[in-house]
Amino acid sequence: GVGSTFTLEIPIRSPLIADDDANRTSGTNKKGE
């Protein structure tokens, strides 16, 4: 996702956000984000 680096630096902020962002990053081409 757009904030992949941010979530990686602060994973404690929210595991769900980090996981969701990871999914968006891996599927950027498919989702077009």
N, C-alpha and C positions, 0 to 999 in steps of 0.2 A: 504493500500500500504506500500511499504518499508519506505516511509517518512511520515507515518501517524502522528507520534509524532511531527515531525518537522512542518508539516502543521498546526497541532492543536495549536502549540505554536506560530506560526506566520500566522494566518488566513488572516490577512490584505495583505499578500504578493500576494495572488491570490485566490479569492473565487472559481474560476474554478478548479484550481489545488487541492484545499482542497476537493472539491466535487468529483472530479475524483478519488482522492486518497481514499476517503471514499468508493466509489463504488468498487474500487479494493480490499480494505480491506474486505468488506462484501462478495465479490465474489472470495476471494483468492483460495478457494478449486476448484471452477468451472473454473477459469482462469489459475490456476496452477502457480500463481506468488507469 
